[in-house]
């Protein structure tokens, strides 16, 4: 799946994260999936929810952010938004890579101000395990847990697992801006 900045190209054999789509877009995606067996490739101007952002209400800030998510579309769109709002962003596709990046940053005295960790990583280390490893490296790490499953115990009581904040992927991205600001400045 390729996601140019303003055009959403869906290659159905790969699929798409439904949490990024509105109800109408999910219905359309479902209908398109039913046509998948015909081997079609469909280009559309569907725009993921991550692009529908009131940039005036997404809190600007500054700081060094490590963003870990296994979905490229989320890393790219959220990373770009954070850069536009004044943050320096580095991305990782899983917990192992995030821990390595964090460790290297600490070694060169260029630590991250906050880490955003996706709770569930398919085929890799997720946020719950990654925060344990990060806390071993830096007991003062500030981390936000992110997930599309808001009923997970980690999302319900993030501080018990070492996180400072929560971002549910089905929330508006502006909520992440508020949470980032509070975690970095709080």
N, C-alpha and C positions, 0 to 999 in steps of 0.2 A: 504494500500500500504506500503510495506517495502522497504527501500532503504539502502542496505548495502553499504559500502564505494565504492566498485568498480563494483557492480552488481546492475542493476536496475530491480526489479521485479515489473511487472505491474499486478495488479488485476483490471480487467476492470470494475468491478461493482463500484469501487471507482472513477476511472478516473485519469486524469493527467493534470497538468497545461500546456497548449500548449506553453506558453511563454518560457518554459524551454527546448523546443525541437527545433532541426534544422528543415528545410523544409522537408528533407527526413524522419526524425523521426516523424514529424507531419503527413506526408502521411501514414506512417506505422501505427501510432497510430489510424488514421482515419479508415484504413482498418481493424484493429483489433477491433475497436469499432463496426463495422458492424457485426462482428462475435460474439459480446457480448451476443446476445440472446441465443446462444448455451451454455452459462454458462461456458465458458472456462477460464482457468487461464493460462497465458502465461509468461514464463520467458525468458528474452532476455538480451543481453549485451548492450542494448541501454544506452547511457550515457547522462544524462541531460547536457544542455549547461553550467550549473553552475560548472560542473566538468571539462570542456574543458577550462582550464585557463592556460595562460602563467604565471606561478608563478613568473617569473623574472620581468615581467612588472607590476604585481600587487604590488603597493607601500607598502612596509613594514612600520610598525609604532608601536606605543604603545599607550595604553590608555584603558580606561574602556568603553566598548560599550554595550548598551542595544539594542537588535535586536527584533523588533516586527513584526511578520508575521503570518497569520493564516494557512499557508501551512507548514506542518512539514518538507517536503523535502527542502524547502528554509531555514528554521531555522537551520536544521542540516547541510546542505552543506555549506551555507554561514557562519554559525557560526564556522564550522571546518576550513574553509579557513582563516577567520579572526584570529583564534587562531594560525594557522600555521604562519601567517604573523606578529605575535607579540602582538595582541590585547587580552585583557581579555574580554570575552563575556558572557552575560547573555541573555536568550531569554524569550519572552512572546508571547502568542498566540493571544492576542487581546489588545485593548487599555486600558481596565480596569485593566488587569493584569500588563501591562507596567507601568501605573500610580502608582499602588501599589508598584511595585518593585522599581521604581524611588524614591518614597516617603520614603520607608524603607532605601534605600541607603543614602539619604540625612540625615535622622535621625541619622545614625551611622557614619556620616562624611566620607562616602566613595562614593562620588557622581560619576555619569557617566560623562565621557568626551563628549560623543555624544550618541544620540539616533537615531536609524533608524526605521522609522514608515511606515508600509504598509498603503497606502491610503484607500484601501477598504478591510474591514474584513467582511466576510459573517457570519451573526448572532452575531456580536459583535461591539464594538466601534472601528472605523477606525482611521487613522492618523489625519484627520482634527479635530475631536473632542478631540483626545488624546493630541494633541499639545496645545489646549486651556487649558486643565486641567494641563498639565505640566508647562505651563507658569504661572499659578496661584501658583504653588508650588515653581517654580524657574524661575524668569523672565530672567535669563541668560542661560537657557537651550539651548544647541546646538543640533539641530535636522535636520535629512535628511529625506525627504519624498521619499518613494519608491512606484512605481506602474507599472503595466503592461499597463496602459492607459495613454500614454504620452500627450494626448490632453486635459486632465482635467485641469481646471483653476488653481488648486493648483500646478500642475506640471509646468505650464507655468509661474507663478509668485509666487514662493514658499515663498519669503520673506514677501509678503503681508499677509500670513497666519501664520507667525512666524517661518518658517523653514530657515535654513542656507544653504541648498543644496538639490539637486535632484539626484535620481538614478532611471532611467527608467529600469525596469527589462529586457527589450529586448536589452539593451546596454550590452556590454561586461562587465563581472565582474571587469575587470581592471579599468573601469570607477568609480566603487564604491571605489576602493582603492585610486584613485586620489582624489575623492570628500571627502572621510574620512580624508585623510591627510590634505587637504586644510581647512576643517572645524575645525579639532582639532588644527592645527598649525596656522591657519589664523587669 
